[in-house]
Amino acid sequence: MAETTPDISVVVPVFDEEGAAPSLAREIAAAFAGRSFEIVFVDDASRDGTRAALKALSAEIPQLRVVAHRRNAGQSRALRTGVLAARAPVVVTLDGDGQNDPADAPALVEALLSGPSGLALVGGERVKRQDSAAKKWASKVGNGVRRRLLNDTANDTGCGLKAMRREAFLRLPYFDHIHRYLPALMLREGYEVAFRPVNHRHRRTGRSKYTNLGRLWASLSDLAGVMWLKSRARDPGGADEV
């Protein structure tokens, strides 16, 4: 019997999230119950029991797939691996630490599917951030600088919860940390983007893989690179077969 192509693929990159991943998988399955979906967890060469914990769920959640990197390659590469493995035309992404609420995901999908034909991404914007004061301040400053320089209309590109068209994502130029610049890159390709408020939760297990200083250091070169990409884009205004 041929395998049915799902309507929605939920992609979750994880690294050392043994404590969060199983409950997150169950929440995603509950959020999309009654719909045609698959869940693709990408284990970025975790050093703990993340992979084994997810594989043990396969009998409980038949929609669950686990793709594993042989070497640690970072969140952006894990995200791309998941999108490449995804079988649905619509992809939802979530962070693997459980701070994104899967219950918000179906509304982003509906906003994407009910929007104009050129809409390729609906991003979540976190309200009532459950982070430290230092992290919220750094995020506010970083988002302000990025928005001013890239004019990407986004208030919160750090939110991992997004719904997007798989085809559009695969047209974007890939580089490490691309996950922080998806709105700007979608606009560069001529797509439309939109945003919706979403819930944000405390991290219940594990710890953050990033520091404020680490983010700042990476963002300086990333911003320069995305600004260069934007400067080199040329819009043909569409294409017609004649």
C-alpha positions in Angstrom: 0.0 0.0 0.0 1.4 3.4 -1.1 2.3 5.8 1.7 0.1 8.9 1.8 1.8 12.3 1.5 1.0 14.4 4.6 -0.3 17.9 4.4 1.9 19.3 7.1 5.5 18.4 8.2 6.6 19.5 11.6 10.4 19.8 11.8 12.2 20.0 15.2 16.0 20.3 15.4 17.3 18.9 18.7 20.6 18.7 20.5 20.9 17.2 23.9 17.2 17.5 24.7 16.5 14.1 26.2 14.4 15.7 28.9 12.2 17.9 26.6 12.0 16.0 23.3 9.5 13.2 24.2 6.9 15.4 25.8 7.3 17.9 23.0 6.6 15.2 20.4 3.4 14.2 22.3 2.3 17.8 22.4 2.8 18.3 18.6 0.9 15.1 17.9 -2.0 16.3 20.1 -2.0 19.8 18.4 -2.4 18.3 14.9 -4.7 15.4 15.9 -7.2 14.8 13.1 -5.1 16.3 10.4 -2.7 14.8 7.9 0.8 15.4 9.4 4.2 14.0 10.1 6.8 15.0 12.8 10.5 15.0 11.8 12.9 15.4 14.7 16.5 16.0 13.6 19.0 14.9 16.2 22.1 17.0 15.7 24.5 14.3 17.1 23.2 14.6 20.7 25.5 13.3 23.4 22.7 12.2 25.7 19.8 9.8 25.2 17.7 12.2 22.9 17.8 9.8 19.9 16.9 6.7 21.9 14.1 8.5 23.7 12.6 9.6 20.4 12.9 6.3 18.7 11.1 4.7 21.7 8.1 6.9 20.9 7.7 5.5 17.3 5.1 2.9 18.4 3.1 5.5 20.4 3.3 8.2 17.6 3.3 6.6 14.2 3.7 10.0 12.5 7.1 10.5 14.2 10.3 10.2 12.2 13.8 10.6 13.5 16.7 11.8 11.3 20.1 11.8 12.9 23.2 13.8 11.9 26.5 11.8 12.1 28.3 14.9 13.3 27.0 18.0 15.1 26.4 20.7 12.5 24.2 23.3 14.3 20.6 24.4 14.3 20.4 25.8 10.8 21.8 22.7 9.2 19.5 20.5 11.3 16.6 22.6 10.2 17.6 22.3 6.6 18.1 18.5 6.9 14.5 18.3 8.3 13.0 20.4 5.6 14.8 18.3 2.9 13.4 15.1 4.6 9.9 16.6 5.0 7.3 15.2 2.6 4.6 17.9 3.0 4.3 21.2 1.0 3.8 23.1 4.3 6.5 22.9 7.0 6.2 24.0 10.6 9.3 24.5 12.6 9.7 24.6 16.4 12.7 24.8 18.8 13.5 21.5 20.5 13.7 22.9 24.1 9.9 23.0 24.6 9.7 26.8 25.0 7.6 27.1 21.8 4.0 26.0 22.4 2.8 23.5 19.8 -0.8 24.5 20.4 -0.1 27.7 18.5 1.2 25.9 15.4 -2.1 25.1 13.7 -3.2 28.8 13.7 0.1 29.7 11.9 -0.7 27.0 9.3 -4.2 28.3 8.8 -2.9 31.9 8.4 -0.4 30.7 5.8 -3.0 28.6 3.8 -5.7 31.3 4.0 -3.3 34.1 3.0 -2.5 35.5 -0.5 -0.7 33.2 -3.0 2.6 35.0 -2.5 2.6 34.4 1.3 5.4 32.0 2.0 6.1 32.4 5.8 4.0 33.1 8.9 6.3 33.6 11.9 5.5 33.5 15.6 6.2 36.6 17.7 6.7 35.6 21.3 4.6 37.5 23.9 5.4 37.5 27.6 8.9 36.1 27.0 9.9 33.6 29.7 13.7 34.4 29.5 16.1 36.2 31.8 16.1 40.1 31.7 19.6 40.0 30.1 18.4 37.7 27.3 15.3 39.7 26.7 17.4 42.9 26.5 19.9 41.4 24.1 17.1 40.1 21.9 15.4 43.5 21.9 18.5 45.3 20.8 19.4 42.6 18.3 16.0 42.6 16.7 15.9 46.4 16.5 19.3 46.6 14.7 18.5 43.7 12.4 15.1 45.1 11.5 16.6 48.6 10.8 19.4 47.2 8.6 17.4 44.5 6.7 13.9 46.1 6.7 12.5 42.6 7.2 9.3 43.8 9.1 10.0 41.2 11.8 9.9 42.0 15.5 11.2 38.6 16.7 13.1 36.4 14.3 14.5 34.4 17.2 11.1 32.6 17.6 11.6 29.1 16.3 7.8 28.6 15.7 7.1 29.3 12.0 4.9 27.9 9.2 6.2 28.1 5.7 6.1 26.7 2.2 8.7 24.0 1.8 9.4 25.0 -1.8 10.1 28.6 -0.8 12.5 27.6 2.0 14.5 25.4 -0.4 14.9 28.3 -2.8 16.8 30.4 -0.2 20.6 30.6 -0.2 21.8 28.3 2.7 24.4 29.4 5.3 24.9 28.7 9.0 22.5 30.7 11.2 20.0 31.1 8.3 17.2 30.3 10.7 17.5 33.8 12.2 17.1 35.6 8.8 14.3 33.7 7.1 11.9 36.7 6.8 14.6 38.9 5.1 15.5 36.1 2.8 11.9 35.3 1.9 11.4 39.0 1.0 14.5 39.0 -1.0 13.1 36.2 -3.2 9.9 38.2 -3.8 7.7 36.3 -1.3 5.4 37.8 1.4 5.8 37.2 5.1 3.4 37.7 8.0 3.5 37.3 11.8 1.2 36.2 14.6 1.6 36.4 18.4 2.4 33.1 20.1 2.9 31.8 23.6 6.3 31.4 25.2 7.1 29.0 28.0 9.8 28.5 30.6 12.5 26.0 29.7 11.8 23.0 31.9 14.8 20.8 31.3 18.3 21.2 29.9 20.0 24.6 29.2 20.4 27.1 26.4 23.0 26.2 23.8 23.7 30.0 23.1 25.1 32.9 25.1 24.4 36.6 24.5 28.0 37.2 23.6 28.0 34.2 21.2 24.9 35.4 19.5 26.4 39.0 19.1 29.6 37.7 17.6 27.8 35.5 15.1 25.2 38.1 14.2 27.8 40.7 13.1 29.1 38.7 10.2 25.7 37.2 9.5 24.1 40.7 9.2 26.8 41.8 6.8 26.4 38.7 4.7 22.6 39.1 4.5 22.9 42.8 3.6 25.3 41.7 0.8 22.8 39.1 -0.4 20.0 41.7 -0.5 22.2 44.1 -2.4 22.9 41.5 -5.1 19.3 40.5 -5.6 17.5 41.4 -8.8 13.7 41.1 -9.2 12.4 40.1 -12.6 8.8 40.8 -11.5 7.7 37.3 -12.2 8.2 35.0 -15.2 5.7 33.9 -17.9 5.9 31.0 -20.3 5.5 32.4 -23.9 
